């Protein structure tokens, strides 16, 4: 199920996709989260 939220965006922000990913260290191991892609549509 997809949920869409409308947020006011600055006028200079064009149609594009934003990508988010986190990296974290657990002892001697480096892990990453899955990438989250958020499309920006005006």
mmCIF entry with sequence, helices, sheets and N, C-alpha, C, O atoms, coordinates in Angstrom:
data_MODEL
# 
_entry.id   MODEL 
# 
_entity.id                         1 
_entity.type                       polymer 
_entity.pdbx_number_of_molecules   1 
# 
_entity_poly.entity_id                      1 
_entity_poly.type                           'polypeptide(L)' 
_entity_poly.nstd_linkage                   no 
_entity_poly.nstd_monomer                   no 
_entity_poly.pdbx_seq_one_letter_code       
;(UNK)(UNK)(UNK)(UNK)(UNK)(UNK)(UNK)(UNK)(UNK)(UNK)(UNK)(UNK)(UNK)(UNK)(UNK)(UNK)
(UNK)(UNK)(UNK)(UNK)(UNK)(UNK)(UNK)(UNK)(UNK)(UNK)(UNK)(UNK)(UNK)(UNK)(UNK)(UNK)
(UNK)(UNK)(UNK)(UNK)(UNK)(UNK)(UNK)(UNK)(UNK)(UNK)
;
_entity_poly.pdbx_seq_one_letter_code_can   XXXXXXXXXXXXXXXXXXXXXXXXXXXXXXXXXXXXXXXXXX 
_entity_poly.pdbx_strand_id                 A 
# 
loop_
_entity_poly_seq.entity_id 
_entity_poly_seq.num 
_entity_poly_seq.mon_id 
_entity_poly_seq.hetero 
1 1  UNK n 
1 2  UNK n 
1 3  UNK n 
1 4  UNK n 
1 5  UNK n 
1 6  UNK n 
1 7  UNK n 
1 8  UNK n 
1 9  UNK n 
1 10 UNK n 
1 11 UNK n 
1 12 UNK n 
1 13 UNK n 
1 14 UNK n 
1 15 UNK n 
1 16 UNK n 
1 17 UNK n 
1 18 UNK n 
1 19 UNK n 
1 20 UNK n 
1 21 UNK n 
1 22 UNK n 
1 23 UNK n 
1 24 UNK n 
1 25 UNK n 
1 26 UNK n 
1 27 UNK n 
1 28 UNK n 
1 29 UNK n 
1 30 UNK n 
1 31 UNK n 
1 32 UNK n 
1 33 UNK n 
1 34 UNK n 
1 35 UNK n 
1 36 UNK n 
1 37 UNK n 
1 38 UNK n 
1 39 UNK n 
1 40 UNK n 
1 41 UNK n 
1 42 UNK n 
# 
_struct_asym.id          A 
_struct_asym.entity_id   1 
# 
loop_
_struct_sheet.id 
_struct_sheet.type 
_struct_sheet.number_strands 
_struct_sheet.details 
AA1 ? 2 ? 
AA2 ? 2 ? 
# 
loop_
_struct_sheet_order.sheet_id 
_struct_sheet_order.range_id_1 
_struct_sheet_order.range_id_2 
_struct_sheet_order.offset 
_struct_sheet_order.sense 
AA1 1 2 ? anti-parallel 
AA2 1 2 ? anti-parallel 
# 
loop_
_struct_sheet_range.sheet_id 
_struct_sheet_range.id 
_struct_sheet_range.beg_label_comp_id 
_struct_sheet_range.beg_label_asym_id 
_struct_sheet_range.beg_label_seq_id 
_struct_sheet_range.pdbx_beg_PDB_ins_code 
_struct_sheet_range.end_label_comp_id 
_struct_sheet_range.end_label_asym_id 
_struct_sheet_range.end_label_seq_id 
_struct_sheet_range.pdbx_end_PDB_ins_code 
_struct_sheet_range.beg_auth_comp_id 
_struct_sheet_range.beg_auth_asym_id 
_struct_sheet_range.beg_auth_seq_id 
_struct_sheet_range.end_auth_comp_id 
_struct_sheet_range.end_auth_asym_id 
_struct_sheet_range.end_auth_seq_id 
AA1 1 UNK A 16 ? UNK A 20 ? UNK A 16 UNK A 20 
AA1 2 UNK A 36 ? UNK A 40 ? UNK A 36 UNK A 40 
AA2 1 UNK A 23 ? UNK A 26 ? UNK A 23 UNK A 26 
AA2 2 UNK A 29 ? UNK A 32 ? UNK A 29 UNK A 32 
# 
loop_
_atom_site.group_PDB 
_atom_site.id 
_atom_site.type_symbol 
_atom_site.label_atom_id 
_atom_site.label_alt_id 
_atom_site.label_comp_id 
_atom_site.label_asym_id 
_atom_site.label_entity_id 
_atom_site.label_seq_id 
_atom_site.pdbx_PDB_ins_code 
_atom_site.Cartn_x 
_atom_site.Cartn_y 
_atom_site.Cartn_z 
_atom_site.occupancy 
_atom_site.B_iso_or_equiv 
_atom_site.pdbx_formal_charge 
_atom_site.auth_seq_id 
_atom_site.auth_comp_id 
_atom_site.auth_asym_id 
_atom_site.auth_atom_id 
_atom_site.pdbx_PDB_model_num 
ATOM 1   N N  . UNK A 1 1  ? 0.833  -1.173 0.000   1.00 0.00 ? 1  UNK A N  1 
ATOM 2   C CA . UNK A 1 1  ? 0.000  0.000  0.000   1.00 0.00 ? 1  UNK A CA 1 
ATOM 3   C C  . UNK A 1 1  ? 0.881  1.241  0.000   1.00 0.00 ? 1  UNK A C  1 
ATOM 4   O O  . UNK A 1 1  ? 1.801  1.350  0.810   1.00 0.00 ? 1  UNK A O  1 
ATOM 5   N N  . UNK A 1 2  ? 0.610  2.160  -0.889  1.00 0.00 ? 2  UNK A N  1 
ATOM 6   C CA . UNK A 1 2  ? 1.377  3.396  -0.976  1.00 0.00 ? 2  UNK A CA 1 
ATOM 7   C C  . UNK A 1 2  ? 0.594  4.535  -0.343  1.00 0.00 ? 2  UNK A C  1 
ATOM 8   O O  . UNK A 1 2  ? -0.620 4.648  -0.511  1.00 0.00 ? 2  UNK A O  1 
ATOM 9   N N  . UNK A 1 3  ? 1.305  5.361  0.376   1.00 0.00 ? 3  UNK A N  1 
ATOM 10  C CA . UNK A 1 3  ? 0.702  6.550  0.971   1.00 0.00 ? 3  UNK A CA 1 
ATOM 11  C C  . UNK A 1 3  ? 1.419  7.762  0.401   1.00 0.00 ? 3  UNK A C  1 
ATOM 12  O O  . UNK A 1 3  ? 2.649  7.813  0.389   1.00 0.00 ? 3  UNK A O  1 
ATOM 13  N N  . UNK A 1 4  ? 0.661  8.728  -0.065  1.00 0.00 ? 4  UNK A N  1 
ATOM 14  C CA . UNK A 1 4  ? 1.239  9.927  -0.649  1.00 0.00 ? 4  UNK A CA 1 
ATOM 15  C C  . UNK A 1 4  ? 0.914  11.118 0.242   1.00 0.00 ? 4  UNK A C  1 
ATOM 16  O O  . UNK A 1 4  ? -0.202 11.264 0.740   1.00 0.00 ? 4  UNK A O  1 
ATOM 17  N N  . UNK A 1 5  ? 1.919  11.961 0.429   1.00 0.00 ? 5  UNK A N  1 
ATOM 18  C CA . UNK A 1 5  ? 1.753  13.171 1.224   1.00 0.00 ? 5  UNK A CA 1 
ATOM 19  C C  . UNK A 1 5  ? 2.188  14.352 0.374   1.00 0.00 ? 5  UNK A C  1 
ATOM 20  O O  . UNK A 1 5  ? 3.237  14.304 -0.268  1.00 0.00 ? 5  UNK A O  1 
ATOM 21  N N  . UNK A 1 6  ? 1.405  15.389 0.366   1.00 0.00 ? 6  UNK A N  1 
ATOM 22  C CA . UNK A 1 6  ? 1.769  16.607 -0.346  1.00 0.00 ? 6  UNK A CA 1 
ATOM 23  C C  . UNK A 1 6  ? 2.490  17.547 0.610   1.00 0.00 ? 6  UNK A C  1 
ATOM 24  O O  . UNK A 1 6  ? 1.987  17.857 1.689   1.00 0.00 ? 6  UNK A O  1 
ATOM 25  N N  . UNK A 1 7  ? 3.668  17.994 0.204   1.00 0.00 ? 7  UNK A N  1 
ATOM 26  C CA . UNK A 1 7  ? 4.470  18.924 0.996   1.00 0.00 ? 7  UNK A CA 1 
ATOM 27  C C  . UNK A 1 7  ? 4.827  20.122 0.131   1.00 0.00 ? 7  UNK A C  1 
ATOM 28  O O  . UNK A 1 7  ? 5.091  19.950 -1.060  1.00 0.00 ? 7  UNK A O  1 
ATOM 29  N N  . UNK A 1 8  ? 4.846  21.322 0.683   1.00 0.00 ? 8  UNK A N  1 
ATOM 30  C CA . UNK A 1 8  ? 5.276  22.480 -0.110  1.00 0.00 ? 8  UNK A CA 1 
ATOM 31  C C  . UNK A 1 8  ? 6.776  22.365 -0.405  1.00 0.00 ? 8  UNK A C  1 
ATOM 32  O O  . UNK A 1 8  ? 7.577  22.083 0.486   1.00 0.00 ? 8  UNK A O  1 
ATOM 33  N N  . UNK A 1 9  ? 7.132  22.585 -1.651  1.00 0.00 ? 9  UNK A N  1 
ATOM 34  C CA . UNK A 1 9  ? 8.526  22.478 -2.071  1.00 0.00 ? 9  UNK A CA 1 
ATOM 35  C C  . UNK A 1 9  ? 9.038  23.833 -2.540  1.00 0.00 ? 9  UNK A C  1 
ATOM 36  O O  . UNK A 1 9  ? 8.266  24.639 -3.059  1.00 0.00 ? 9  UNK A O  1 
ATOM 37  N N  . UNK A 1 10 ? 10.329 24.092 -2.363  1.00 0.00 ? 10 UNK A N  1 
ATOM 38  C CA . UNK A 1 10 ? 10.884 25.350 -2.865  1.00 0.00 ? 10 UNK A CA 1 
ATOM 39  C C  . UNK A 1 10 ? 10.811 25.372 -4.397  1.00 0.00 ? 10 UNK A C  1 
ATOM 40  O O  . UNK A 1 10 ? 10.921 24.320 -5.027  1.00 0.00 ? 10 UNK A O  1 
ATOM 41  N N  . UNK A 1 11 ? 10.629 26.541 -5.000  1.00 0.00 ? 11 UNK A N  1 
ATOM 42  C CA . UNK A 1 11 ? 10.440 26.629 -6.450  1.00 0.00 ? 11 UNK A CA 1 
ATOM 43  C C  . UNK A 1 11 ? 11.642 26.143 -7.258  1.00 0.00 ? 11 UNK A C  1 
ATOM 44  O O  . UNK A 1 11 ? 11.466 25.707 -8.395  1.00 0.00 ? 11 UNK A O  1 
ATOM 45  N N  . UNK A 1 12 ? 12.846 26.203 -6.714  1.00 0.00 ? 12 UNK A N  1 
ATOM 46  C CA . UNK A 1 12 ? 14.031 25.794 -7.476  1.00 0.00 ? 12 UNK A CA 1 
ATOM 47  C C  . UNK A 1 12 ? 14.194 24.272 -7.552  1.00 0.00 ? 12 UNK A C  1 
ATOM 48  O O  . UNK A 1 12 ? 15.037 23.787 -8.307  1.00 0.00 ? 12 UNK A O  1 
ATOM 49  N N  . UNK A 1 13 ? 13.419 23.524 -6.800  1.00 0.00 ? 13 UNK A N  1 
ATOM 50  C CA . UNK A 1 13 ? 13.526 22.066 -6.791  1.00 0.00 ? 13 UNK A CA 1 
ATOM 51  C C  . UNK A 1 13 ? 12.757 21.502 -7.976  1.00 0.00 ? 13 UNK A C  1 
ATOM 52  O O  . UNK A 1 13 ? 11.536 21.643 -8.052  1.00 0.00 ? 13 UNK A O  1 
ATOM 53  N N  . UNK A 1 14 ? 13.468 20.865 -8.903  1.00 0.00 ? 14 UNK A N  1 
ATOM 54  C CA . UNK A 1 14 ? 12.852 20.325 -10.116 1.00 0.00 ? 14 UNK A CA 1 
ATOM 55  C C  . UNK A 1 14 ? 12.385 18.884 -9.876  1.00 0.00 ? 14 UNK A C  1 
ATOM 56  O O  . UNK A 1 14 ? 12.638 18.302 -8.821  1.00 0.00 ? 14 UNK A O  1 
ATOM 57  N N  . UNK A 1 15 ? 11.699 18.325 -10.877 1.00 0.00 ? 15 UNK A N  1 
ATOM 58  C CA . UNK A 1 15 ? 11.307 16.911 -10.793 1.00 0.00 ? 15 UNK A CA 1 
ATOM 59  C C  . UNK A 1 15 ? 12.574 16.065 -10.751 1.00 0.00 ? 15 UNK A C  1 
ATOM 60  O O  . UNK A 1 15 ? 13.424 16.160 -11.636 1.00 0.00 ? 15 UNK A O  1 
ATOM 61  N N  . UNK A 1 16 ? 12.688 15.262 -9.745  1.00 0.00 ? 16 UNK A N  1 
ATOM 62  C CA . UNK A 1 16 ? 13.858 14.406 -9.565  1.00 0.00 ? 16 UNK A CA 1 
ATOM 63  C C  . UNK A 1 16 ? 13.545 13.383 -8.495  1.00 0.00 ? 16 UNK A C  1 
ATOM 64  O O  . UNK A 1 16 ? 12.442 13.364 -7.947  1.00 0.00 ? 16 UNK A O  1 
ATOM 65  N N  . UNK A 1 17 ? 14.506 12.539 -8.200  1.00 0.00 ? 17 UNK A N  1 
ATOM 66  C CA . UNK A 1 17 ? 14.347 11.564 -7.120  1.00 0.00 ? 17 UNK A CA 1 
ATOM 67  C C  . UNK A 1 17 ? 15.422 11.808 -6.068  1.00 0.00 ? 17 UNK A C  1 
ATOM 68  O O  . UNK A 1 17 ? 16.580 12.063 -6.398  1.00 0.00 ? 17 UNK A O  1 
ATOM 69  N N  . UNK A 1 18 ? 15.032 11.728 -4.816  1.00 0.00 ? 18 UNK A N  1 
ATOM 70  C CA . UNK A 1 18 ? 15.983 11.822 -3.709  1.00 0.00 ? 18 UNK A CA 1 
ATOM 71  C C  . UNK A 1 18 ? 16.230 10.420 -3.189  1.00 0.00 ? 18 UNK A C  1 
ATOM 72  O O  . UNK A 1 18 ? 15.302 9.618  -3.087  1.00 0.00 ? 18 UNK A O  1 
ATOM 73  N N  . UNK A 1 19 ? 17.480 10.122 -2.861  1.00 0.00 ? 19 UNK A N  1 
ATOM 74  C CA . UNK A 1 19 ? 17.853 8.799  -2.376  1.00 0.00 ? 19 UNK A CA 1 
ATOM 75  C C  . UNK A 1 19 ? 18.422 8.929  -0.967  1.00 0.00 ? 19 UNK A C  1 
ATOM 76  O O  . UNK A 1 19 ? 19.256 9.796  -0.705  1.00 0.00 ? 19 UNK A O  1 
ATOM 77  N N  . UNK A 1 20 ? 17.972 8.069  -0.067  1.00 0.00 ? 20 UNK A N  1 
ATOM 78  C CA . UNK A 1 20 ? 18.430 8.066  1.319   1.00 0.00 ? 20 UNK A CA 1 
ATOM 79  C C  . UNK A 1 20 ? 18.977 6.686  1.660   1.00 0.00 ? 20 UNK A C  1 
ATOM 80  O O  . UNK A 1 20 ? 18.386 5.667  1.300   1.00 0.00 ? 20 UNK A O  1 
ATOM 81  N N  . UNK A 1 21 ? 20.103 6.662  2.354   1.00 0.00 ? 21 UNK A N  1 
ATOM 82  C CA . UNK A 1 21 ? 20.696 5.409  2.813   1.00 0.00 ? 21 UNK A CA 1 
ATOM 83  C C  . UNK A 1 21 ? 21.552 5.726  4.035   1.00 0.00 ? 21 UNK A C  1 
ATOM 84  O O  . UNK A 1 21 ? 22.168 6.789  4.116   1.00 0.00 ? 21 UNK A O  1 
ATOM 85  N N  . UNK A 1 22 ? 21.582 4.801  4.975   1.00 0.00 ? 22 UNK A N  1 
ATOM 86  C CA . UNK A 1 22 ? 22.347 5.007  6.206   1.00 0.00 ? 22 UNK A CA 1 
ATOM 87  C C  . UNK A 1 22 ? 23.394 3.917  6.346   1.00 0.00 ? 22 UNK A C  1 
ATOM 88  O O  . UNK A 1 22 ? 23.170 2.774  5.949   1.00 0.00 ? 22 UNK A O  1 
ATOM 89  N N  . UNK A 1 23 ? 24.520 4.272  6.903   1.00 0.00 ? 23 UNK A N  1 
ATOM 90  C CA . UNK A 1 23 ? 25.599 3.333  7.197   1.00 0.00 ? 23 UNK A CA 1 
ATOM 91  C C  . UNK A 1 23 ? 25.847 3.364  8.701   1.00 0.00 ? 23 UNK A C  1 
ATOM 92  O O  . UNK A 1 23 ? 25.814 4.427  9.321   1.00 0.00 ? 23 UNK A O  1 
ATOM 93  N N  . UNK A 1 24 ? 26.094 2.204  9.280   1.00 0.00 ? 24 UNK A N  1 
ATOM 94  C CA . UNK A 1 24 ? 26.381 2.180  10.709  1.00 0.00 ? 24 UNK A CA 1 
ATOM 95  C C  . UNK A 1 24 ? 27.408 1.106  11.021  1.00 0.00 ? 24 UNK A C  1 
ATOM 96  O O  . UNK A 1 24 ? 27.506 0.089  10.333  1.00 0.00 ? 24 UNK A O  1 
ATOM 97  N N  . UNK A 1 25 ? 28.164 1.356  12.066  1.00 0.00 ? 25 UNK A N  1 
ATOM 98  C CA . UNK A 1 25 ? 29.250 0.489  12.498  1.00 0.00 ? 25 UNK A CA 1 
ATOM 99  C C  . UNK A 1 25 ? 28.817 -0.266 13.742  1.00 0.00 ? 25 UNK A C  1 
ATOM 100 O O  . UNK A 1 25 ? 28.366 0.337  14.717  1.00 0.00 ? 25 UNK A O  1 
ATOM 101 N N  . UNK A 1 26 ? 28.954 -1.584 13.709  1.00 0.00 ? 26 UNK A N  1 
ATOM 102 C CA . UNK A 1 26 ? 28.619 -2.432 14.852  1.00 0.00 ? 26 UNK A CA 1 
ATOM 103 C C  . UNK A 1 26 ? 29.850 -3.265 15.173  1.00 0.00 ? 26 UNK A C  1 
ATOM 104 O O  . UNK A 1 26 ? 30.088 -4.311 14.569  1.00 0.00 ? 26 UNK A O  1 
ATOM 105 N N  . UNK A 1 27 ? 30.627 -2.780 16.136  1.00 0.00 ? 27 UNK A N  1 
ATOM 106 C CA . UNK A 1 27 ? 31.893 -3.455 16.443  1.00 0.00 ? 27 UNK A CA 1 
ATOM 107 C C  . UNK A 1 27 ? 32.843 -3.304 15.271  1.00 0.00 ? 27 UNK A C  1 
ATOM 108 O O  . UNK A 1 27 ? 33.176 -2.184 14.882  1.00 0.00 ? 27 UNK A O  1 
ATOM 109 N N  . UNK A 1 28 ? 33.287 -4.429 14.700  1.00 0.00 ? 28 UNK A N  1 
ATOM 110 C CA . UNK A 1 28 ? 34.209 -4.403 13.566  1.00 0.00 ? 28 UNK A CA 1 
ATOM 111 C C  . UNK A 1 28 ? 33.468 -4.500 12.231  1.00 0.00 ? 28 UNK A C  1 
ATOM 112 O O  . UNK A 1 28 ? 34.114 -4.591 11.188  1.00 0.00 ? 28 UNK A O  1 
ATOM 113 N N  . UNK A 1 29 ? 32.143 -4.484 12.233  1.00 0.00 ? 29 UNK A N  1 
ATOM 114 C CA . UNK A 1 29 ? 31.368 -4.684 11.014  1.00 0.00 ? 29 UNK A CA 1 
ATOM 115 C C  . UNK A 1 29 ? 30.659 -3.401 10.598  1.00 0.00 ? 29 UNK A C  1 
ATOM 116 O O  . UNK A 1 29 ? 30.112 -2.680 11.432  1.00 0.00 ? 29 UNK A O  1 
ATOM 117 N N  . UNK A 1 30 ? 30.678 -3.126 9.293   1.00 0.00 ? 30 UNK A N  1 
ATOM 118 C CA . UNK A 1 30 ? 30.009 -1.968 8.717   1.00 0.00 ? 30 UNK A CA 1 
ATOM 119 C C  . UNK A 1 30 ? 28.768 -2.460 7.975   1.00 0.00 ? 30 UNK A C  1 
ATOM 120 O O  . UNK A 1 30 ? 28.858 -3.333 7.111   1.00 0.00 ? 30 UNK A O  1 
ATOM 121 N N  . UNK A 1 31 ? 27.624 -1.902 8.313   1.00 0.00 ? 31 UNK A N  1 
ATOM 122 C CA . UNK A 1 31 ? 26.357 -2.306 7.706   1.00 0.00 ? 31 UNK A CA 1 
ATOM 123 C C  . UNK A 1 31 ? 25.721 -1.100 7.026   1.00 0.00 ? 31 UNK A C  1 
ATOM 124 O O  . UNK A 1 31 ? 26.034 0.049  7.338   1.00 0.00 ? 31 UNK A O  1 
ATOM 125 N N  . UNK A 1 32 ? 24.825 -1.387 6.093   1.00 0.00 ? 32 UNK A N  1 
ATOM 126 C CA . UNK A 1 32 ? 24.065 -0.307 5.467   1.00 0.00 ? 32 UNK A CA 1 
ATOM 127 C C  . UNK A 1 32 ? 22.600 -0.697 5.395   1.00 0.00 ? 32 UNK A C  1 
ATOM 128 O O  . UNK A 1 32 ? 22.256 -1.878 5.349   1.00 0.00 ? 32 UNK A O  1 
ATOM 129 N N  . UNK A 1 33 ? 21.746 0.312  5.386   1.00 0.00 ? 33 UNK A N  1 
ATOM 130 C CA . UNK A 1 33 ? 20.318 0.065  5.210   1.00 0.00 ? 33 UNK A CA 1 
ATOM 131 C C  . UNK A 1 33 ? 20.028 -0.009 3.714   1.00 0.00 ? 33 UNK A C  1 
ATOM 132 O O  . UNK A 1 33 ? 20.865 0.364  2.892   1.00 0.00 ? 33 UNK A O  1 
ATOM 133 N N  . UNK A 1 34 ? 18.842 -0.490 3.370   1.00 0.00 ? 34 UNK A N  1 
ATOM 134 C CA . UNK A 1 34 ? 18.443 -0.473 1.973   1.00 0.00 ? 34 UNK A CA 1 
ATOM 135 C C  . UNK A 1 34 ? 18.165 0.968  1.564   1.00 0.00 ? 34 UNK A C  1 
ATOM 136 O O  . UNK A 1 34 ? 17.745 1.791  2.378   1.00 0.00 ? 34 UNK A O  1 
ATOM 137 N N  . UNK A 1 35 ? 18.405 1.254  0.300   1.00 0.00 ? 35 UNK A N  1 
ATOM 138 C CA . UNK A 1 35 ? 18.196 2.618  -0.184  1.00 0.00 ? 35 UNK A CA 1 
ATOM 139 C C  . UNK A 1 35 ? 16.700 2.905  -0.311  1.00 0.00 ? 35 UNK A C  1 
ATOM 140 O O  . UNK A 1 35 ? 15.932 2.070  -0.788  1.00 0.00 ? 35 UNK A O  1 
ATOM 141 N N  . UNK A 1 36 ? 16.309 4.079  0.116   1.00 0.00 ? 36 UNK A N  1 
ATOM 142 C CA . UNK A 1 36 ? 14.937 4.541  -0.005  1.00 0.00 ? 36 UNK A CA 1 
ATOM 143 C C  . UNK A 1 36 ? 14.932 5.648  -1.072  1.00 0.00 ? 36 UNK A C  1 
ATOM 144 O O  . UNK A 1 36 ? 15.659 6.634  -0.951  1.00 0.00 ? 36 UNK A O  1 
ATOM 145 N N  . UNK A 1 37 ? 14.121 5.481  -2.102  1.00 0.00 ? 37 UNK A N  1 
ATOM 146 C CA . UNK A 1 37 ? 14.017 6.455  -3.175  1.00 0.00 ? 37 UNK A CA 1 
ATOM 147 C C  . UNK A 1 37 ? 12.684 7.182  -3.059  1.00 0.00 ? 37 UNK A C  1 
ATOM 148 O O  . UNK A 1 37 ? 11.626 6.558  -2.979  1.00 0.00 ? 37 UNK A O  1 
ATOM 149 N N  . UNK A 1 38 ? 12.750 8.511  -3.050  1.00 0.00 ? 38 UNK A N  1 
ATOM 150 C CA . UNK A 1 38 ? 11.545 9.338  -2.945  1.00 0.00 ? 38 UNK A CA 1 
ATOM 151 C C  . UNK A 1 38 ? 11.465 10.199 -4.196  1.00 0.00 ? 38 UNK A C  1 
ATOM 152 O O  . UNK A 1 38 ? 12.292 11.092 -4.379  1.00 0.00 ? 38 UNK A O  1 
ATOM 153 N N  . UNK A 1 39 ? 10.478 9.949  -5.068  1.00 0.00 ? 39 UNK A N  1 
ATOM 154 C CA . UNK A 1 39 ? 10.347 10.793 -6.258  1.00 0.00 ? 39 UNK A CA 1 
ATOM 155 C C  . UNK A 1 39 ? 9.728  12.143 -5.907  1.00 0.00 ? 39 UNK A C  1 
ATOM 156 O O  . UNK A 1 39 ? 8.758  12.213 -5.151  1.00 0.00 ? 39 UNK A O  1 
ATOM 157 N N  . UNK A 1 40 ? 10.294 13.207 -6.459  1.00 0.00 ? 40 UNK A N  1 
ATOM 158 C CA . UNK A 1 40 ? 9.767  14.557 -6.282  1.00 0.00 ? 40 UNK A CA 1 
ATOM 159 C C  . UNK A 1 40 ? 9.043  14.917 -7.576  1.00 0.00 ? 40 UNK A C  1 
ATOM 160 O O  . UNK A 1 40 ? 9.664  15.016 -8.634  1.00 0.00 ? 40 UNK A O  1 
ATOM 161 N N  . UNK A 1 41 ? 7.742  15.111 -7.489  1.00 0.00 ? 41 UNK A N  1 
ATOM 162 C CA . UNK A 1 41 ? 6.923  15.410 -8.657  1.00 0.00 ? 41 UNK A CA 1 
ATOM 163 C C  . UNK A 1 41 ? 6.177  16.711 -8.405  1.00 0.00 ? 41 UNK A C  1 
ATOM 164 O O  . UNK A 1 41 ? 5.475  16.845 -7.403  1.00 0.00 ? 41 UNK A O  1 
ATOM 165 N N  . UNK A 1 42 ? 6.326  17.655 -9.300  1.00 0.00 ? 42 UNK A N  1 
ATOM 166 C CA . UNK A 1 42 ? 5.639  18.950 -9.151  1.00 0.00 ? 42 UNK A CA 1 
ATOM 167 C C  . UNK A 1 42 ? 4.504  19.036 -10.129 1.00 0.00 ? 42 UNK A C  1 
ATOM 168 O O  . UNK A 1 42 ? 3.798  20.043 -10.169 1.00 0.00 ? 42 UNK A O  1 
# 
